[in-house]
Amino acid sequence: MKLGCTARSDAAQTLTSDPARRWWWLGGSVLLVGALAASWFALPIRTVSVSGQQHLSAQQVLDLAGLKPGFGWLYYGGWRARGLLREPWVYSATVTRRFPDTVTVQVTERRPVARTQQGAEGVVGLAADGTVLAVQPGQSDELLNLPYIQGWGPPRLDESLEVLRALGGYNVESVTYTPTGLRAKLPAGSVWSGDLKFLLKYAGSIGMYPKQNISIYPWGVSVQE
């Protein structure tokens, strides 16, 4: 303990006993701060372009990316743009700086493949990976033609989306889940199974009975008019 205290005391004494060195460090710090400030004002972001967005507005993308007029071009980076990845609609984003004052943002959005009801939010979209996509004002009409997922009991949204993927060529209108199974309603007829894996296994049989009500069991397929 004494050695440590002595070492710190000697170091402090060395620094304070050399005025020239102290002023050199102070001057260097002032110059560094001045250079950083000068680069901020000398190289502000003046040109910004946004592309790829469909549901989000260009201004929403700019806000999520932290792009504000006059922000220092040299200091803009991923740390500033990470708000984009917290937005459910954004699947990926590429932010590029171009000397001396340009930033471009290329956005790839998630696409809703189904719709469902979610509490106070009302009808929301669902991406293929299960991400909930809140509907933007004035955009609810585009969800009307998507398959509707509903049900009761423990949520089975992921399984319902698997059903939609498996029956993608049959124009599924809705998927209803219960604790005992999943039912997909087609334009004419339906498909039910108590177990997702058997529904996926026998999904190819549906094309043979396009207008019937099909029940899929572990031991086979039952067809009714």
C-alpha positions in Angstrom: 0.0 0.0 0.0 2.8 2.4 0.8 4.5 1.7 -2.4 1.4 2.4 -4.4 0.8 5.7 -2.6 4.5 6.7 -3.1 4.3 6.0 -6.8 1.2 8.1 -7.4 2.8 11.0 -5.4 6.0 10.8 -7.4 4.1 10.9 -10.7 2.0 13.9 -9.6 5.2 15.7 -8.5 6.8 15.0 -11.8 3.9 16.4 -13.7 3.6 19.6 -11.6 7.3 20.2 -11.5 7.6 20.6 -15.3 5.6 23.6 -16.4 6.7 23.3 -20.0 5.3 19.7 -20.3 2.1 20.7 -18.6 1.5 23.6 -21.0 2.4 21.3 -23.9 -0.3 18.8 -22.9 -2.8 21.6 -22.4 -2.0 23.1 -25.8 -2.3 19.8 -27.5 -5.7 19.1 -25.9 -7.0 22.6 -27.0 -5.8 22.0 -30.6 -7.4 18.5 -30.6 -10.8 19.9 -29.4 -10.5 22.7 -31.9 -9.8 20.3 -34.8 -12.8 18.1 -33.8 -15.1 21.1 -33.6 -13.8 22.5 -36.9 -14.4 19.1 -38.7 -17.9 19.0 -37.3 -18.8 22.4 -38.8 -16.7 22.1 -41.9 -18.1 18.7 -42.9 -21.8 18.7 -42.0 -24.2 16.2 -43.7 -25.9 18.2 -46.5 -27.3 15.5 -48.8 -29.4 12.5 -47.7 -31.2 10.0 -49.9 -33.5 7.2 -48.8 -34.7 4.3 -50.9 -36.5 1.0 -50.6 -39.2 2.1 -48.1 -42.8 1.3 -48.9 -44.8 1.4 -45.6 -42.5 3.8 -43.8 -42.2 7.3 -45.0 -38.8 8.8 -46.0 -39.0 11.1 -42.9 -39.6 8.1 -40.6 -36.5 6.4 -42.0 -34.5 9.6 -41.5 -35.7 9.8 -37.9 -34.9 6.2 -37.2 -31.4 6.6 -38.7 -30.7 9.7 -36.6 -30.1 11.8 -39.7 -30.6 15.4 -38.7 -29.5 18.5 -40.8 -26.0 19.6 -39.9 -24.9 16.5 -38.1 -21.2 16.0 -38.5 -20.5 13.7 -41.5 -17.3 12.3 -40.0 -19.1 11.3 -36.8 -22.1 9.6 -38.4 -22.0 5.8 -38.2 -23.8 2.6 -37.1 -24.2 3.7 -33.5 -26.4 6.6 -34.8 -28.4 4.5 -37.2 -29.2 1.5 -35.0 -32.8 2.8 -34.4 -33.5 1.4 -37.9 -33.1 -2.2 -36.5 -35.5 -1.6 -33.7 -38.3 -0.8 -36.2 -40.3 -4.0 -37.0 -41.0 -3.0 -40.6 -37.2 -2.8 -41.3 -35.7 -6.2 -42.2 -32.3 -4.8 -43.1 -30.8 -1.5 -43.9 -27.5 -0.3 -45.5 -26.2 3.1 -44.6 -23.4 4.5 -46.8 -21.4 7.7 -46.3 -20.0 9.4 -49.4 -17.3 12.2 -49.0 -17.7 15.0 -48.3 -21.3 15.4 -47.2 -23.6 12.7 -48.4 -25.4 9.8 -46.6 -27.6 7.2 -48.4 -29.9 4.8 -46.6 -31.2 1.7 -48.5 -34.0 -0.1 -46.6 -35.4 -3.6 -47.1 -38.8 -3.9 -45.4 -40.6 -6.9 -44.1 -43.7 -7.9 -46.1 -46.9 -8.9 -44.4 -48.1 -12.4 -45.4 -51.1 -12.6 -43.1 -53.2 -10.5 -40.7 -54.5 -11.1 -37.2 -56.2 -9.3 -34.4 -54.0 -8.0 -31.6 -55.7 -6.4 -28.6 -56.1 -2.7 -28.6 -53.9 -2.4 -31.8 -56.7 -4.0 -33.8 -55.8 -5.7 -37.0 -52.0 -6.0 -37.6 -49.9 -7.6 -40.2 -47.7 -10.6 -39.7 -44.4 -11.1 -41.5 -43.2 -14.6 -42.6 -40.9 -14.7 -39.5 -43.8 -13.9 -37.1 -42.9 -10.2 -36.6 -45.9 -8.1 -35.8 -46.3 -5.2 -38.2 -48.4 -2.3 -37.0 -50.5 -0.9 -39.8 -49.5 2.7 -40.8 -52.3 5.2 -41.1 -54.2 4.8 -44.4 -52.6 1.4 -45.1 -55.1 -1.0 -43.6 -56.8 -1.7 -46.9 -53.8 -3.6 -48.2 -54.2 -6.2 -45.5 -57.8 -7.1 -46.4 -56.8 -9.7 -49.0 -54.3 -11.4 -46.8 -55.2 -14.7 -45.0 -56.7 -14.1 -41.6 -55.3 -15.9 -38.6 -57.5 -16.4 -35.5 -58.1 -18.8 -32.7 -58.4 -19.4 -29.0 -56.2 -21.1 -26.4 -52.4 -20.9 -26.4 -51.2 -18.8 -29.3 -50.2 -20.8 -32.3 -49.2 -18.0 -34.7 -46.0 -19.6 -35.7 -47.7 -22.9 -36.6 -50.4 -21.0 -38.5 -47.7 -19.3 -40.6 -46.2 -22.7 -41.3 -49.6 -23.9 -42.6 -49.7 -20.8 -44.9 -46.3 -21.6 -46.2 -47.2 -25.3 -46.8 -50.4 -24.4 -48.6 -49.1 -21.4 -50.4 -50.5 -22.5 -53.8 -54.1 -23.1 -52.6 -55.2 -19.5 -51.9 -55.8 -20.0 -48.2 -58.4 -17.5 -46.9 -57.9 -18.1 -43.1 -56.3 -20.3 -40.5 -58.1 -21.0 -37.3 -56.2 -22.6 -34.4 -57.5 -24.3 -31.2 -55.8 -26.4 -28.6 -56.8 -29.5 -30.6 -55.8 -28.5 -34.1 -55.4 -26.1 -37.0 -57.9 -25.6 -39.8 -57.1 -23.8 -43.1 -60.1 -22.5 -45.1 -59.7 -22.6 -48.8 -61.9 -20.9 -51.5 -63.9 -24.2 -51.6 -63.3 -26.7 -48.9 -60.9 -26.8 -45.9 -58.0 -28.7 -44.4 -57.8 -29.7 -40.7 -55.1 -31.5 -38.7 -54.5 -32.1 -35.0 -50.8 -32.1 -35.6 -48.8 -29.6 -37.7 -46.2 -32.2 -38.8 -48.9 -34.5 -40.3 -50.5 -31.6 -42.1 -47.2 -30.7 -43.6 -46.6 -34.4 -44.5 -49.8 -34.9 -46.3 -50.2 -31.3 -47.7 -49.5 -32.7 -51.2 -52.7 -34.7 -51.1 -54.9 -31.6 -51.0 -54.6 -31.0 -54.7 -56.4 -34.3 -55.3 -59.5 -33.0 -53.5 -59.6 -29.2 -54.1 -63.3 -28.7 -53.1 -63.6 -31.1 -50.2 -63.1 -30.9 -46.5 -60.0 -32.8 -45.6 -59.0 -34.1 -42.2 -55.5 -35.2 -41.7 -54.7 -37.8 -39.0 -51.5 -39.6 -38.1 -52.7 -42.7 -40.0 -54.0 -41.0 -43.1 -56.4 -38.6 -44.7 -60.2 -38.4 -44.5 -62.2 -36.6 -47.2 -65.7 -35.3 -46.9 -68.0 -33.4 -49.2 
